[in-house]
C-alpha cells in the first residue's frame, strides 16, 4: 500500500463513496479547515461536484448497454 494517494486514486475513492463526508461529518471537516487556516498550516482539500454521475455509475451504465 503506497503512503500517498495520487489524483486518480483519490478521485476514484471519492466517486465510489469510499471516502468523503456528509452532514455532521462535513461540518467537522469544515471546522478543521478553519482551524488549519488560523494556525497557518498547509492544507489540501478536494471536492467533487457537478451534474455528471460518479465513475462507478457511468461504468454500470456502460456495462448494461452492451
MIVEX-207044 format. One record per residue (C-alpha): residue in one letter; y, z, x. Coordinates in steps of 0.5 Angstrom, whole numbers, plus 2048, in hexadecimal, padded with zeros to 3 digits. Layout:
<rs>
 residuo   v   w   u
       A   Y   Z   X
...
</rs>
This chain:
<rs>
 residuo   v   w   u
       X 800 800 800
       X 807 7FE 803
       X 80C 803 804
       X 811 7FF 800
       X 812 7FA 7FA
       X 814 7F3 7FB
       X 819 7F0 7F6
       X 813 7EC 7F3
       X 80E 7F2 7F2
       X 814 7F7 7F0
       X 815 7F1 7EA
       X 80E 7F1 7E8
       X 80D 7F8 7E8
       X 814 7F8 7E3
       X 811 7F2 7DF
       X 80B 7F5 7DE
       X 80D 7FC 7DC
       X 80A 800 7E2
       X 811 802 7E4
       X 817 803 7E0
       X 81A 808 7DB
       X 81D 809 7D4
       X 820 80E 7D0
       X 821 815 7D3
       X 81E 813 7DA
       X 823 80D 7DA
       X 828 813 7D9
       X 825 817 7DF
       X 826 811 7E4
       X 82D 810 7E2
       X 82F 817 7E4
       X 82B 816 7EA
       X 82F 810 7EC
       X 836 813 7EA
       X 833 819 7EF
       X 832 814 7F4
       X 839 811 7F4
       X 83C 817 7F4
       X 838 819 7FA
       X 83A 812 7FE
       X 833 811 7FF
       X 82F 80A 7FF
       X 82C 808 7F8
       X 828 802 7F6
       X 828 800 7EE
       X 825 7FB 7EB
       X 825 7F9 7E3
       X 821 7F3 7DF
       X 824 7F1 7D9
       X 825 7EA 7D5
       X 822 7E6 7D0
       X 81C 7E4 7D4
       X 816 7E7 7D3
       X 812 7EB 7D8
       X 80E 7E7 7DD
       X 808 7EA 7DA
       X 809 7E8 7D3
       X 80B 7E1 7D6
       X 804 7E1 7D9
       X 801 7E3 7D3
       X 804 7DD 7CF
       X 802 7D8 7D4
       X 7FB 7DA 7D4
       X 7FB 7DA 7CD
       X 7FE 7D3 7CC
       X 7F8 7D0 7D1
</rs>
